[in-house]
Every structure is written in C-alpha cells, then in structure tokens.
C-alpha cells in the first residue's frame, strides 16, 4: 500500500533537513580547515625582502607605445641600452631601499650570434648593484623572467625543431649550445662581488603557454647547475625554483633534493573567469587545496637548506594589458590592502628571503601617472617599517 500524503511530506522534510544539515557540516568543516590552515595559523616571521628586475619589462612599460607600430618599440641593440637598464635599476633600488635583487641573463641577448657574446647589459646591471652594495640572485639558463620566458636566440631556432609541448632540453643541439652559454656567462660574471647566489634556470619544470608549452628536464637543470659550479671559483650557492598554485605537484621536491636554496613563486590573488564573470580568488584561503609552504620551509631547513620566495605577486595580473591599469583604472587583484595581505602570507610561509614581483610597474605608476603609492609601500615593506606588520 502507498504512503499517505502526510507520510510523504514527513519523509521529504526529513531528507531536506538531512541534506541541509550535511551541507552545513561540510561548510563548517571547510571553514575550520581554512581557518586552521598555515596561512592563518603560522606565526609571522621576519624575512629579508628584495625585488625582481627585468629591463625588457621596464622598457615595455616606460618607453614603448604599440599605438605607433614598429616605431613604438625599442631595440635591445640600441646604443645606450645597457646604461638605461642600469640607471633604471638604480632608480628603483634608491626609491625602495632594496638590498637584494634578482636578475636574469637572457640567452638571446647575451649570445646574439653563435659563439659571439655581448655582456654589456648584465655587466652594467651587476655594476649598478655593486655600487649600492646590493646582493644579486642571478638566473642563468634557457628560461628567464617575463615574456616570452624561453629566450632562444634566432640563430638557434633556425637549426632546431621544437614541437608544441616539447621538453626542449632533450634536443641535442639546444642542450649543447645552452650549456656552453651557461659556462661562458658564469666564467665572465663570476668575479662580480655583487652575486650572492645563482638560479639554475627559472621555473624550468612548468610548461608555459607563452612559448608553445615548452619545459625543461630535471636532468638538464642539474647539468646547468654542474656547469655553474664548475665555473664559479667562489662556490656560491645554487637555487632552483618551481611555481605552482595547487597542492599535489611533487616536483618542488626536485628542488629540495638538487639545490642549495629552494625557491618558489607565490601569487596569492588570481583572477578566474566563470560564466562570463571575473572573480578574484584569494588562493591561500582554499585550505588544503593550496601548498603548505610553511611545512615545506620547515622540511627545507631540516635538510640544512634555505627556502626563498623568488617571486611574490606585487603587480596586477596582466589581463589584458598591465599598462592599462592606473590610479583611475585600478586593478581588482592588486590593491595596497591585498599587497599587504600577500606580504603577511609571505611572512607566515617560513621563507627567509622574499623577492617582490612588479618593481617596474611601480616605477611606471610613478613616472606615467605621478602615483608613488606602490613605490612608497614597497619601501615600507622592504625596509621593515612596522606599519606593514600584523
């Protein structure tokens, strides 16, 4: 015999109540996992803060105007470029008080012809850093900071075929010429007193859509590190870095096992599109979904090594063009409050060194729009002003 209407209503109400109770319990559990996560519970440390600097980015923001077509772009081969790069770096160092800077050697720039090297720009940058007694983390390898990440010389691209998604270091020609470049660069710049440590390539294990989803192999990065060690008479430490957003990527352990300094990228705020709407997500408030950097820092220290954040987001995520953001058109994913929150996360990560990402954009905001907000805020963060402590 079928249930009565009253019985059916009671059963339906029980099911709804049970579902609601289950959802409430799950929501409470999720909230508890977030609140008890490292990003909210770890005590803040006191890392040293520095900056990343890339002259191509400074030129893109300060000198280039795509509205003018080809006439709006500046050449890396133009007279006086090395001096411009050094002067721009000095302006940022003086404005922020930074005592640490991460620089990259770009293969296409330093070896414009096969076997012919041009060290003018990196020499000028190292001299600028040394003049301010600033230490340098110098990235040497196939990848470097900023677009397009893989700085492969034109003469090399004419000799090799690199398909979409390739582990490009498996190409024997590329591998041979890249290691020869690393050796030549390190031999040349090793006498610089500014260099504190080396970075063997840049986020080598991540496929990048900016360059056909190419990546590098672990074996090749270790070969780069060996080439650096063999050509550095001062035996300075070698860092390796990896960038990730969500937990489960175990490749960070390669850096722990292979490097003297474990590096990571940290971008707490990202924009995501869903159903035609853009949402700014505070990734580190997603609980166990995100990597536990504090636990990794402890494991790194237990191994007798250092844990650094080689990139901490301090500029807008470029969507569609970072030059469009201004005081009158601010980015949603970067505000002074969000930057300070990112710094708080970095302090809680256990990192002993943090390099802020976006110094060229801060200078652009000052030069183009007369807004020193981010330059002044960076100075407060870098020099340890108590106003940025929580």
C-alpha positions in Angstrom: 0.0 0.0 0.0 1.4 3.5 -0.9 2.4 6.2 1.7 -0.1 8.8 2.7 0.4 12.4 1.8 1.3 13.2 5.4 4.0 10.4 5.4 5.4 11.6 2.1 5.7 15.2 3.4 7.4 14.0 6.6 9.9 11.9 4.6 10.6 14.8 2.2 11.1 17.2 5.1 13.5 14.7 6.7 15.5 14.4 3.5 15.7 18.1 3.1 16.7 18.6 6.7 19.3 15.9 6.5 20.8 17.4 3.3 20.8 20.9 4.8 22.5 19.5 8.0 25.1 17.7 5.9 25.8 20.8 3.8 26.1 22.9 7.0 28.5 20.3 8.5 30.6 20.3 5.3 30.7 24.1 5.2 31.7 24.2 8.9 34.4 21.6 8.3 35.7 23.5 5.2 35.7 26.8 7.1 37.6 25.1 10.0 40.2 23.7 7.6 40.8 27.1 6.1 40.9 28.9 9.5 43.3 26.3 10.9 45.5 26.3 7.8 49.0 27.5 7.8 48.2 30.8 6.1 46.1 31.8 9.1 47.8 30.0 11.9 51.5 30.1 11.3 53.3 32.9 13.3 54.7 35.7 11.0 58.5 35.6 10.5 60.8 38.4 9.5 62.3 37.5 6.1 64.5 39.9 4.1 62.7 41.5 1.2 64.1 42.3 -2.2 62.9 42.9 -5.8 62.9 41.3 -9.2 64.1 43.4 -12.0 63.9 42.9 -15.8 64.9 45.7 -18.1 62.7 44.5 -21.0 59.7 44.9 -18.7 60.8 48.4 -17.8 61.2 49.3 -21.5 57.8 47.8 -22.3 56.1 49.9 -19.5 58.1 53.1 -19.8 59.4 53.5 -23.3 57.2 51.6 -25.8 54.0 52.7 -27.4 52.3 50.0 -29.5 50.0 52.6 -31.0 53.0 53.8 -33.0 53.5 50.4 -34.7 57.1 49.4 -35.3 58.2 53.0 -34.4 56.8 52.5 -30.9 59.2 49.7 -29.9 62.8 50.0 -28.7 65.6 47.7 -29.8 67.7 45.7 -27.4 70.6 46.6 -29.7 70.2 50.3 -29.5 73.1 52.4 -28.3 73.0 53.3 -24.6 70.7 50.4 -23.7 73.0 49.0 -21.0 73.3 52.4 -19.3 69.5 52.8 -19.4 69.0 49.4 -17.8 71.5 50.2 -15.0 70.1 53.6 -14.4 66.5 52.3 -14.2 67.6 49.6 -11.7 69.3 52.2 -9.6 66.2 54.4 -9.6 64.1 51.5 -8.2 66.8 50.5 -5.7 67.1 54.1 -4.4 63.3 54.5 -4.2 62.6 51.3 -2.4 65.8 50.8 -0.3 66.1 47.2 -1.6 69.3 45.4 -0.7 68.6 42.3 -2.7 67.7 42.0 -6.4 67.0 39.0 -8.7 68.3 39.5 -12.3 68.2 37.2 -15.3 70.7 36.6 -18.1 68.7 36.3 -21.4 70.3 33.8 -23.8 69.1 35.7 -27.0 70.6 38.9 -25.6 73.9 37.7 -24.3 74.7 35.4 -27.3 73.2 37.2 -30.3 75.4 35.2 -32.7 76.6 31.6 -32.2 79.7 31.9 -30.0 79.6 35.7 -30.0 78.8 37.1 -26.6 77.6 40.6 -25.5 77.9 41.1 -21.8 77.3 44.8 -21.8 73.8 44.8 -20.2 74.5 42.2 -17.4 77.8 43.9 -16.7 76.1 47.3 -16.3 73.4 45.8 -14.0 75.9 44.0 -11.8 78.0 47.2 -11.5 74.9 49.1 -10.6 74.0 46.6 -7.8 77.6 46.6 -6.6 77.6 50.4 -6.4 74.7 50.2 -3.9 76.1 47.2 -2.1 73.1 45.2 -3.2 73.3 41.4 -3.5 72.2 39.7 -6.7 70.5 36.4 -7.3 71.5 35.8 -10.9 69.4 33.5 -13.1 71.3 31.8 -15.8 69.8 29.3 -18.3 67.3 28.8 -21.1 64.4 30.5 -19.3 64.4 33.9 -17.8 61.9 36.3 -16.2 58.9 37.7 -18.1 57.6 37.1 -21.6 58.4 35.0 -23.5 60.3 33.1 -20.8 62.2 31.0 -23.3 64.8 33.4 -24.7 66.1 31.2 -27.5 68.4 33.0 -30.0 67.3 33.4 -33.6 70.3 31.5 -34.9 69.4 28.5 -32.7 65.8 28.5 -33.8 66.9 28.2 -37.4 68.7 24.9 -36.5 66.2 23.1 -34.3 62.6 21.9 -34.5 60.8 22.3 -31.2 57.2 20.9 -31.3 54.4 22.1 -29.1 54.7 20.7 -25.6 58.3 19.6 -26.1 60.9 19.0 -23.3 63.2 21.3 -25.3 66.3 20.3 -23.4 66.1 16.9 -25.0 67.1 18.4 -28.3 70.9 17.7 -28.5 71.8 20.9 -30.3 69.9 23.1 -27.9 71.3 21.2 -24.9 74.9 21.5 -26.1 74.7 25.2 -27.0 72.8 26.1 -23.8 75.4 24.5 -21.5 78.2 26.2 -23.4 76.4 29.5 -22.9 75.9 28.9 -19.2 79.6 28.1 -18.9 80.6 31.3 -20.8 78.3 33.5 -18.8 79.4 32.2 -15.4 83.1 32.4 -16.3 82.6 36.1 -17.3 80.4 37.3 -14.4 81.9 35.2 -11.6 84.3 37.9 -10.5 81.4 40.2 -9.6 81.2 40.7 -5.8 77.5 41.6 -6.2 76.5 38.0 -7.0 75.3 36.2 -3.8 73.8 33.1 -5.4 72.9 31.6 -8.8 69.5 30.5 -10.0 69.8 27.5 -12.4 67.1 28.5 -14.9 63.6 29.8 -14.0 60.6 27.6 -13.2 62.1 25.1 -15.6 59.5 22.3 -15.0 56.4 24.3 -15.7 55.1 24.2 -19.3 54.5 27.8 -20.4 51.8 28.8 -22.9 53.9 31.8 -23.8 56.3 29.5 -25.6 54.4 26.5 -27.0 54.1 24.8 -23.6 57.8 24.0 -23.6 59.6 22.9 -20.5 63.0 21.5 -19.3 64.0 18.2 -17.8 65.3 17.7 -14.3 68.5 16.1 -15.7 69.2 19.2 -17.8 68.7 21.6 -14.9 71.2 19.6 -12.9 73.6 19.8 -15.8 73.2 23.6 -15.8 73.9 23.6 -12.0 77.0 21.5 -12.6 78.2 23.9 -15.3 77.7 26.8 -12.8 79.6 25.0 -10.1 82.5 24.1 -12.4 82.9 27.8 -13.4 82.4 29.6 -10.2 85.7 29.7 -8.1 83.8 31.1 -5.2 81.4 28.1 -5.0 78.4 30.3 -4.3 75.1 28.5 -3.6 72.7 27.5 -6.4 69.0 28.0 -6.2 66.3 26.2 -8.2 62.7 27.4 -8.2 59.3 26.0 -9.0 55.9 27.6 -9.4 52.6 26.0 -8.5 49.1 27.0 -7.5 47.6 23.9 -6.0 48.9 21.1 -3.8 49.8 17.7 -5.3 52.6 18.9 -7.5 55.6 16.9 -6.2 58.2 18.5 -8.5 59.1 21.0 -5.8 60.9 18.1 -4.2 63.3 18.1 -7.1 64.5 21.5 -6.0 64.8 20.3 -2.4 66.9 17.4 -3.4 69.0 19.1 -6.1 69.6 22.7 -4.9 71.3 24.6 -2.1 68.3 27.1 -2.0 64.7 26.0 -2.6 62.8 28.7 -4.4 59.1 29.1 -5.1 56.7 31.6 -6.7 53.8 32.9 -4.6 50.8 34.6 -6.3 48.0 34.8 -3.6 45.5 36.7 -5.7 44.4 35.5 -9.2 41.5 36.3 -11.4 39.4 33.5 -12.8 36.5 33.6 -15.3 33.3 31.7 -14.8 30.1 32.1 -16.8 31.4 35.3 -18.3 32.2 36.9 -14.9 35.7 37.5 -13.5 36.3 36.6 -9.9 39.4 37.5 -7.8 40.3 34.4 -5.7 42.4 34.5 -2.5 44.0 31.2 -3.3 45.7 30.7 0.1 42.2 30.7 1.7 41.4 27.5 -0.1 42.8 25.4 2.8 44.4 22.0 1.9 43.9 22.7 -1.8 46.9 25.0 -1.8 50.5 24.1 -1.0 51.6 24.3 2.6 54.6 26.5 2.2 55.3 26.7 5.9 55.6 22.9 6.1 57.9 23.0 3.1 60.1 25.7 4.6 60.5 23.6 7.8 61.4 20.5 5.7 63.9 22.6 3.7 65.6 23.9 6.9 65.7 20.4 8.3 67.7 19.4 5.2 70.1 22.2 6.0 69.0 24.4 3.1 67.3 27.8 2.6 63.7 28.4 1.5 63.1 31.6 -0.6 60.2 33.1 -2.4 61.7 34.1 -5.7 58.5 35.8 -6.9 55.8 37.4 -4.7 53.0 39.0 -6.6 53.1 42.8 -6.2 51.7 43.9 -9.6 48.4 43.3 -11.3 47.8 40.1 -13.2 48.0 41.4 -16.8 44.6 41.0 -18.3 44.6 42.2 -20.9 47.5 44.7 -20.7 49.2 45.7 -17.5 49.8 49.2 -18.9 46.0 49.9 -18.8 45.9 49.9 -15.0 46.3 53.3 -13.4 45.0 55.2 -10.4 41.8 56.0 -12.3 41.5 52.4 -13.5 42.8 50.3 -10.6 43.2 46.5 -10.8 40.9 44.4 -8.7 43.6 41.8 -7.9 46.2 44.3 -6.6 45.4 47.0 -4.1 47.5 48.2 -1.2 45.5 46.0 1.2 45.9 42.9 -1.0 49.7 43.6 -1.3 50.0 43.8 2.5 48.0 40.6 2.8 50.3 38.9 0.4 53.3 40.1 2.4 51.6 38.7 5.5 51.3 35.3 3.8 55.0 35.5 2.8 56.0 36.2 6.4 54.0 33.2 7.5 55.5 30.9 4.8 58.8 30.4 6.7 60.8 31.9 3.8 64.0 33.7 4.8 64.1 35.8 1.6 61.3 37.2 -0.5 61.7 38.9 -3.9 58.7 41.2 -4.8 57.5 40.9 -8.4 56.4 44.1 -10.1 59.1 46.8 -9.4 59.0 48.0 -13.0 55.2 48.6 -12.7 55.6 50.6 -9.5 58.0 52.9 -11.4 55.6 53.2 -14.3 52.8 54.3 -12.0 55.1 57.0 -10.6 56.6 58.2 -14.0 53.4 57.9 -16.1 50.7 58.7 -13.6 52.5 60.5 -10.8 51.4 58.0 -8.3 54.0 56.8 -5.8 51.7 54.6 -3.8 53.4 51.3 -4.6 56.9 52.6 -4.6 56.3 54.0 -1.1 54.6 50.8 0.1 57.4 48.7 -1.3 59.9 50.8 0.6 57.9 50.2 3.8 57.8 46.5 3.2 61.5 46.2 2.2 62.9 48.4 5.0 60.8 46.7 7.7 58.5 49.6 8.6 56.2 48.4 11.4 53.1 49.7 9.6 53.1 46.5 7.4 53.4 44.1 10.3 50.3 42.4 11.7 
